[in-house]
């Protein structure tokens, strides 16, 4: 037959240097003797020529197509062709040389790789490619491999996939290295499968397949992708294993999912080193082994069915909290010597065979909930080093509790149907913490001989003692009730309480943080229930839910930040002014030319309610992420009745829907609007005669709305009125008039004063009983003394001066030393301080205003809370206050001020809920 040889055609398409070297070798062997590039190369080759072609051709290890060549012996052989582009590679080299495939004469070519339509082939010859190197993509679909496939120690540079294939004989990938992706899908393995000690660098996916005989995945090395966003997938899903299966000794630095697997024979998961694995919907028909494994992070066991024996002997869960739900163990289970470092919940599980926890160790809270033990159960010499709860459990056969219970032990609503032993002379039981037996039923003998109650609190409530023997007398008399908490945060390296005497801190008091080493806090119904050392709190408080007992890991825990001065409801931005400031234009210059506040006023008036709500909500999210849980929000970018009230409505909606608590400040006296440029007193008339009365009416209607009753319970009814008392804004008399009207209408007072010039605003506002006076860059010595002698809090805004590149800051050091109560704020706004982080404000204040880290923390928590009228509700960790706190990624509180540019917040809790 005649076949055109594409090898010659490649000379016309410009083969690469590798191709030319190969062609040169063929030519030197006389393979093309007498042939021209334009002619057909279809002819009968001698056996010697075929061997020479094989010898040289297969060395190239790259191929694309196969041509059928007629040999002098009458058989047809497949000849590889060089590809015109690097897509596929040569496979089955030895197999082709052994003429592994014989096909009809009329079929001249078969594509094996990269095509959607492939021939269904029966491959009858064994493939032995040990130690081979495969540089590019390989994919098999619909193939039947009738002979063994040996790819042990091979190296796969790119993708290797098998889809809808049948393997009739052994498959061996042992010690192979997969630098690319490896996938098995919808395949059937009729004989053994071996990937022992294989190495995987990228995706490892085994799906929807059947392994009818033994499968060995042991000692595989699975590496994590460096780029966490593109981390490789490791999935074993929807598989059926008919023979013994082993995953023992696998080492993986990234998660592996084991889902929907059925093991008809023994399954071995021993000697594992896993992180963040998922085990879901696994059925074990025979024995399962998890011995001597280490689990370093969260592992999920969901919907398991163990129909044979199960061993967890010497398993260590070092850094992983365990929760096992709805598992069924049909045969014996052995947890002897197992170690659980961070707690265990076994919920709604069934142990139908003998269960052994002998010599196991539980270092954190252990809970057995709604679980049944239908055969004998032993906890002999088990160490429960923290709280231990058995609730709504049923024990059908003998139970041995000769264990050591180091902390609180509780049996609630449990049923013991057969003999229960709480210790013996050889293996005594030790209850070293509070002990509770509540609503427990003993239907057979419960023997407390050998039980040592080493703690005074022992409570038996609703227990029938008719079957109880050898109970120590003190167990019947001593009582102490543990207090329940919704949330406990413990093991705080530094619990920074910022506790105060009911007022904002002044002078040297601002250096006192009330730090409790190894502290803890208990929280109930959104408020702080108790504060103390970890030992004190865990001794007296308990959570029914283990997940609500949070270990702070020795880190700093402190009150969530309070930001007492922000302007975050606005439209647009002021990016166009940023370069002007860099070039030297000051705030008043920009304002005089129609910029600054007035440019934002224009955009805010043009913005809809929904636009303002969405934009402000995003800004609040940034603040919350940096640890601020309470903030004051000002209006002031409307400067007309309609827009100012629109901003108040936006505040009300945000406070109702956003996790943060938001305090409103009405600031129509932020600037004189363009329409009153030549009549500022006329604008003051509008504020006093229309805008403030409108606000009063709105407030009365707002709190009278029955649809807001739930909202009213959580909201603070205080609304502040503020004035910008400054040159080119509002003078002293205008300020006095506005604040006087506001006070008469029942509003609390605030004021921007002394930011650039001293007009006497501080003195006026202190005398009028303002809750705070803000900025204070130009405050006088006389006014400093007045401030120190008053209950008014001075708020400094270091971010403004920093943003302006100013060398002059409010002298916070002088203010504190004079005995003033000082708070620090971001002044988050579109122009002078686009900053959402109180951490940043603290860092600037320490460097430029010379305040200490301890003073900075008090200034952004307890003093900031008093400066917005919430000092009795938040700002410190004291009993009865809102449970607003943060866990910082810091070992020392000073780190937050020392290092700048980082966000130290690990977790934020608002009202006892983790946000």
Buried (B, 14 or more C-beta within 10 A) or exposed (E): EEBEBBBBBBEEEEBEEEBEEBBEBBEEBEBBEEBEEEEEBBBEBEEEBBEBBBEBBBEBBBBBBBBBBBBEEEEBBBBBBBBBEEEBBBBBBBBBBEBBBEBEEEEBEBEBBBEEEBEEBEBBBBBBBBEBEBBBBBBBBBBBBBBBBBBBBBBBBBBBBBBBBBBBBBBBBBBBBBBBBBBBBBBBBBBBBBBBBBBBBBBBBBBBBBBBBBBBBBBBBBBBBEEEEEBBBBBBBBBBBBBBBBBBBBBBBBBBBBBBBBBBBBBBBBBBBBBBBBBBBBBBBBBBBBBBBBBBBBBBBBBBBBBBBBBBBBBBBBEBBBBBBBBBBBBBBBBBBBBBBBBBBBBEBBBBBBBBBBBBBBBBBBBBBBBBBBBBBBBBBBBBBBBBBBBBBBBBBBBBBBBBBBBBBBBBBBBBBBBBBBBBEEBBBBBBBBBBBBBBBBBEBBBBBBBBBEBEBBBBEEBEEEBBEEBEEEBEEBEBEBEEBBBBBBBBBBBBBBBBEEBBBBBEBBBBBBBBEBBBBBBBEBBBBBBBBBEBBBBBBBBBEBEBBBBBEEBBBBBBBBBBBBBBBBBBBBEEBEEBBEEEBBBBEBBEEEBBBBBBBBBBBEBEEEBBBEBBBEBBBBBBBBBBBBBBBBBBBBBBBEBBBBBBBBBBBBBEEBEBBBBBBBBBBBBBBEEBEEEBEEBBBBBBEEBBEBBBEBBEEBEEEEEBEEBEEEBBEBBBBBBBBBEBBBBBEBBBBBBEBBBEBBBBBBBBBBBBBBBBBBBBBBEBEBBBBBBBBBBEEEBBEBBBEBEBBBBBBBBBBBBBEEEEBBBBBBBBBBBBBBBBBBBBBBBBBBBBBBBBBBBBBBBBBBBBBBBBBBBBBBBBBBBBBBBBBBBBBBEEBBBBBBBBBBEBBBBBBEEEEEBBBBBBBBBBEEB
